[in-house]
Amino acid sequence: MQKESILITGANGQIGTVLSEKLIDLYGFDNVLTTDIGHIDNIHGKFEILDIMDLKHFQELITKNKITQIYHLASLLSAKGEKDPMFTWNINLNGLLNVLNIAKDNKIKKIFFPSSIAVFGDSTPKVNTPQDVPLVPDTVYGIGKVTGELWCNYYSKRYGLDIRSLRYPGIIGYQSLPGGGTTDYAVDIFHKAVKHEKFNCFLKKDTMMPMMFMDDAIHATIMIMTAPEQNIRLRYGYNIAAFSFTPEDIYLEIKKYYPDFKIEYNPDFRQNIADSWVKSINDSKARKDWGWEPEYTFEQMVESMINHLRILYKKEEHTLL
């Protein structure tokens, strides 16, 4: 592939840890710089501490490493964000503006901004949600993503930046632990099942939300970032989808592997967040524009999660011994 020099912010997050490995595979170890706000022991690739609010240091890293692409993943997620709305707004929105201005001033070739289904609210059709609908979210995280999409669209049109963005659904992966999102129950439930522990679910059993296996989320990210520029017709978040399910759906599927697995439903403040989101997504524009199509079904995702976590916990048991 063409030589690039890539900087990833928030590289220790749920998506960042996996995406970093994939980008290193594609572009080479020396061409991917991972960054996060603190030192991380298990980070992949070259690593530098970076506070995205520190513009001086940010600029130094861009210049020193001759960066050509930025994957901006640093943010506070939905559930954590509600605990301190103003801090979340500052990090999520002003952090993005720092990235966009850095990109503009340094003629960065390509920028990735992760949006989210959190942009949708009560004004949005809940089923088969189209690409272009009213966006009136109920969380500061969602408000920041809507505003971020608008800024990306503006900088693309005003300054000619090649910005690409996806509206991620809930992401389910075995590679990292939950990071403070409303959809995180769908990761934690697998860890509890494999460890033979009862799962306490913070959502109601019939709460339907769009989800996606991590491998497909990474696949979509690489697809949109490597697609020909003329194929990217939207400079705000593309809808992407894989499958939708409820906590009860995933519980019953896991019970096929662990018949004694138990679940208890104790909805908390995250239920209100989930209720404001949509149930299923129409991603026809992503499919038409740059060929998006998921590779994993719901059942295949469950099987893969269980198989990988069984290996992980078996390794940990041997380590303790």
N, C-alpha and C positions, 0 to 999 in steps of 0.2 A: 504494500500500500504506500501511497505518497507519504513522505516523511512529514510528520507533524510533531509539535511539542505541546503537550496537553497539561493543563492545570485543573485539578479537581478540588473544589472546596467541600467541606463536610464529608471528607472521604471515609470517616469512621462510622457513618450512619448505616442504616439497614441496606440501602441501595448502594451507597458509596463503596462499601467493602467488597461487594461482588463486582460492581462495575469497574473498579480499579483493576482487578485481576483480568477482566476481559479486555480492557484497553491496553494493558501491558502485553497480553497475547497478540493483539492486533498491531500495535505500534512499536513494541519493544520496551524493555525496562528503562532505558535511559531517556525515553521520550515521554514519560508519564510522571508528573510531579503530584503526589497526593498531599493534601493539606488538611489540617483540622485545628481547632482552637487549643488543644492540649496534646501532649505527647501520648502516642498510642503504641503499645508493644506489638500488636498483631497487624499493624498496617502493612499493606502491600505496596511495593515499589519505593521509589525515592520519596522521602517525607520531610516536610517543613511545617513547623508550627505557624499558623496564620489566623489572626483575628480579622475577619473580613471588614471590620470597622476601622482597621488600621491601614489607611490608604498609602502611607509612606512605605510600609513593609510590603504591602500588596504590589505596589509599583516596582519595588526592588526585585521581587520574585519574577515578575513578568519580564523585566529587562534582563536579569541574570540568566534566565532559562529560555529566552527567546520564544515565549509562549505564542502559539498560533490558535489554540482552541481552549475555551473554558467550559467546564461542566460545573455549574453552580448548584450544589446540592445542600449547602449549609442553610439550615432553618430550624425553627422550633415547631414541633408537630401540634396537632389539633388539641389533644387533651391537655398537654403541658401548657399550651398557649393560653388556654382559658384561665389559668392561675395567675397570669401576669400579662394582661392584654397589651399594655403600652410597651413593655420590654419586648414582647413578641413582635409587635408592629415594627419597632425599631430595627431589630435583627433581620426580620424577614423582608421588609420592604426597603429600608435604607441600605441593607446589605446588598440587595439586588441592584439598586441604583448605583452603588459603588462599582459593582461588576460591570454594569452597562457603560458607565463613564470611563472606566479603565479600558474596556474593549474599544470604545470610540476613540479614545486618545492614543491608543497603541495599535490601531488598525488590526485588531484581532479578527481572524478570518471567520470563526464560527463560535456561537455560544449556545449552550443548552440550559434551558430553564424548566425545572420540573413543576408543573401545575398539578392539580388534584381534583377529584370529584367533590372536594370540599367547596369548590366554587358554586355548586348548586345549592339552592335553598327551597323554601316553601313555594316560591313562584315558578319553580321548574317542574315540568311533567316528570313524574316519578318513574314511569315505565318506558323503556326504549327511548331514553332521553336524547333528543337531537343535539347536534353540534351547537347550533345557535339558538339560545333560549335566554330569557331574562336571568341574570345572575345576581341574586340577593341572598348571600349566605348568612348564617346565624352565628358564625364563629369568627374570631379575629384571624385565625389561620386562613379561613376561607376568604375573608375580606382582603387579606394580604395577597392571596393567590389571584383573585380577580384583578386587583390593582396592578399586580405584577404582570399579568397577561396584557393589560392595556399599555403599560410602559414598554413591554417588549414589542408590541405592535407599533408603538410610536417611534421607538429608536430604530426599528427596522425601516419604517417609511421615511423618517426624518433624516437619518444618518446612514442608511444603507447597510446596517448591520445584518449579518446572516444569523438570525436567532431562530432556534427551533425548540418546540415545547410540546410536552405531552400532559394530558390530564390523567395521572395515574389513578387507578382504583386502589382498593386495599391490596397490599403486597404481602404475599405469603412465601417465606423462605426459611430454609434450615441453617443458613450461613451465619445468622446473627440473632441476638435476642431482641424482643420488642423494644421500641424506642419512644413510646409515649403517644401513639396514635390511637384513634378510636377503633380502627380495624385490627388492632394488635391481638385481640382475643383469638383470632384465627391462626396466629402463630403459637401463642402460649398454650393453647389447647393440645397441640401435638406434643409439646415438651411434657405436659402433665400426663398424657396418655402413655408415652414411652417410659416414663419414670414410675408408672403404676400409681399415680396420685389422682385424687378427685380434683375436678376442675370447677373453680368458682367463676361463673361467667357474669360480666358486668352489663350485659345486654339481655333483653327478653329473647325467648327461644324463637320467636317468629320474625326477628328483625332481619329483613332482607337487604343485602348490600352487594355492589359489584366488587369482585375480587380478581386477582391474577397471581399466577405462580411467578416467583422471582425470575426464573429463567426466561419467561416470556417478557417480563418487564425490561430485562436487560436486552433481550432480542429486539424489542420495539425501540429502545433508546439507540442502539447501534444502527438499526434500520433507518430511522429518521435522520440521524446525524451523517450517514453516508449516502443518503439519497441525493440525486442530482438537484441542484438548487432550484431549477425551474419546476420541479415537482412539489415543492413546499409552497402551497398556495395560502396557507394560514400562518400568520406570525404570532398567534396566540395559541393556547393549548389545544392540541388535537384530542378529541375523544378517542380512547382505546378501550377495548373490552375483551374479556375472556369468558367468565361465567359469573353467576350470582347465586348466593345461597344464604341460609339462615344459620344461627348457631345450632339449632336442632338438626339441620341437614348434615352439617359437618360432624356433629356428635354421633349420629347414626351411622355415618360412613366409617368413622374411626372404630366404632364398636364391631365392625366386621373383622377387624384385626385384634381388638382387645374387648372381648365380650363382657368383661367385668368392669369396664370403664364407667365411672360415675360423673355426673354433672349436676351442678346446682346453679340456679339462676337468681342473681341478686343485682338487679339493675341499679346503676348509680348515675351521676351527672352525665356520663358519656352516652346514656340512652337518648337524651334530648339532642345531642349532637348527631347521633346516628339517624334519629327520626327526621332530621332536616335534610338528609342526603337522599339520593335517588336509589332506585332498586335495580335498574338495569340501564345499559348504555347503548346508544346507537353510534357505531364507529365507522359508518359507511364512507365518510370523507377520507379518513386515514387509509382505508382499504383501497379506495379509488386513486388517491393522490400518490401514495408511495408503497402500495402493496402490502399493508399490514394484515397479518393473520396470525392468531395465537396457535401455538403448537401443542399445548396441554389442555386436556379436558379436566373437569372437576375430579373425576375418579383417578386419573393419572397423577394429578397433583397430590392427592391424599397418599397414594401408594409411594410416590417418590419422597415425600416428607417423612413418612414413617421409616422407610428403608434407610435414609440418610441419618436420621436421628438415632436409630438403633445402633448404627456404626459409631456415631459420635459418643453416645453414652457408654458403649462397650469399651471404647478407647479410654474414657475417663475412669472407668472401673479398674482397668488394668494399670493405669497410672497410679491410682490410690493404693493398689496392692503392691 
